[in-house]
Amino acid sequence: MNESELRAGVWAALCEVAPEVEPESVAAGQSLREQVDLDSMDWLSVIVGLHRRFGIDIPEAHYAELSTVDSIVAYLARRLSLACTQCDPPRPS
């Protein structure tokens, strides 16, 4: 999965919770919750949406790493890369 697909999935999860949000109005490197004014329950709904879309568990201990769109995309890329290497180990030559 490439960065564009990850970003699209992040926006889709966010728009399920806050459909009024316009992606161009959000700075990718600034706090997402503050820009979009998400309360705790809305934020948890976004996290659950990411879990559903990408099929990865996001432990509560990692929530602080998910503060901006950029950090969410980077987190998902790392986790999906890790998941792929665990699911499909290299074959011996």
C-alpha angles and dihedrals in degrees: 000000000000131000094261091055091048092050091048090052092049091051092047091053091047094047091053087063101031108023092172092067116110111209092217090059093060122082106223093217099048131081107290096201092054095046094048096033097232118176122214095271093048090049091051088051090054090051091050089049090053090049091052094045098046102028096230130124114239109201117217088240088066097052092096089061090061100069102120135030088249093051092047091052091047091048093050092047091053094046094045091048090051091046092051093051091048093049098043110032118190115271120239115253 
